[in-house]
Amino acid sequence: MNWDGSPGKWTDGMNWYLAQLYYTDITAGPLMGRELRKEALEELSYVLRWNNPPTINEYTRADSSVTQAIGQTKLAMLIHGWKCWLGEEHFFAMLRDFIEAKGGATASLTDLTGFLADSLEASGVQIGERNAWVKRYSAEWYDQRGMPFLVLDHVFLNRVDKDGTYVGEAVLRL
């Protein structure tokens, strides 16, 4: 896939996810991977709170830590969410399908999101009309500044054992 030079260089987020976050999970283990994602989210939270960052679709490669946090970290965290949503096997099947269909051609983040929609539907998730779903998803995650506001209410956790597992409940409000 070639990048055509337009803003929204989504390949940086995909590369950062696969080369840093996923690689850490498989080489250093899930606890270390979780810690790396937590640190990335903390940094992203700071950047989004105190700066006027671009959207994912406005991102262009630059040396600024603000733009890197958007183009790499924010998108990488979304991609991690896709892997959790689909499961590892279906996530990598989606990427293989995407590469088979778009390999050697210019591909956009919207193109990739269409493959996410197809994979979700194939796994039984009802998304409605595909193009409308992709458009809504893109508008919410790629075209808005920051992240959706999340509030945790009534968080109750008990540590179960020494491996860091917890059992509990949390009420989330978006």
N, C-alpha and C positions, 0 to 999 in steps of 0.2 A: 504494500500500500504506500502510495506516495502522498506526501503532504503538499498541497498546491500553493502554500504560502499565505492562505487566508487565516484570519484569527481563529482561535479555538483549536489550537494544536493538541488534540486529544491524545496523540501517541505518547506525549510526555507522561501523562497520568497512567496510561497502560504500562509503559515501561517501568515507571517507578513502582507501580503495584507489583508487577511480576518479579522485577529484579531486587526489590527491597523487602516488601511486606510478605509476599508469598514465599520467596526464597528463604526468609528468616523462619517462617512457619515450618518449612520442610527440613531445614538444616539445623536450626537451633531449638526447634520444638514449639508447640503451641503457646506455652507460657511466655516465652521470649517474644513470639510473634504478637501476642496480645499486648505485651508491654510496649513494643515498638509502635503499634497502632494507637495505644493510649497516648504516648508521647507526641505522635503526629497530630492527634486530635487536639491535644492541649495547645500545641503551637498554632494550629489552624484557628482554634477558638480565639487566641490572642490576636492574631492577624486580622480576623474578621471583625473583632470588636473595636480595634483601635485604628484601623486604616480604612480607606475607601478603595477596596480591592476591585479588580475587574470581575466580570462574570466568567464562567468557564468558556463561553463562546467568544469572549473578548480577549482571552488570554493569548499572548504572544510570548515567545521565549525571551526572557530578559534576565538580567542579573539580580533584579529586585527580589528580596525574600517574600514580599507580598505577592507578586505575580507567580512566583514558584509555588507558594502555598496553594494558590488557586489551581494552577494548571497541573500541578503534580499531586499535592496532598488531597485536596478536596475531591478531585476526580478519582484518585486512587482509592479513597475511602468509599466512594460510590461503587466502584468496581468491586471492592471487597464485599460490599452489600449484595451485589449481583451474585457473587459466588455463594454467599450464605443463602440467598433467596432460592437459587437454582440447585444448589448442591454442587460439589466439586466436579462430579462426572458430567453433569449437564452443562455446567459453566464452560468447561474446556471443550465440550462438544460444540457449544455455541461459537466459541472462538475458532475452532477448526472449520465450521460451516462458513463463518464470516471470511476467513482467509481463503477458503476454496472459492467463494463467490466473488470476492473483491481483490484478491491477491494480484499485485501488479498494476492495479488501477488506483485512482484517487478515491479515497473513502472518507466520509465524514463521521463525526460522532453521532449524527442523526442516523446514518446508515447502520452503525453498530447498535444503536438503541432499537432499531427495527428488528435486528436479530435477537436482542433481549426479549422484545415483545413476542416474537415467534416462539422462543424457547419457553417463556412463561406459559403461553397458550398451550404448547405441546405437553407441558407438565400439569395441565388442568386448571391453571389460573384463568379466570374469566376477565379479559381486559376490554372487551367490547370491540369497537372498530379499531383496527390496528393503527392506521395513520393518525386518528384522533388521539389514541393513547400515547403514541410517540410524541405528538405535538404537545400534549399536556405535560408529559414527563420532562420534555426538553424545556418547556417554559418554567416549570417549577425548579428544576435542578441546574440547568445550564444557562438560563437567561436571567435569573434573579441573583442579586448580590447577596452575599452571606449564605446562611443556611436557614431552614425553617426553625423557628424558635421552639425549643423543647423545654418543658418544665417537668421536673420529677417531684411527685407528691408521694408522701407516705412510703418511703423506702425502708424496707425491713430486710436485712440479710443476716444469715447465720453461716459462719464458716463450717463446712462439713468435715473436711480433713486437711491434711498437710499439703496437698497438691494445689491448694488455692481455689477449690470448688466452693461455691456458695449456694445456699437455698434460701429463697425469700420471695418477696413480692415488691412490685413498684407500680405506681399509677403514673402513667405518662399522659401529658397533654401537649398537643401540637398547636 
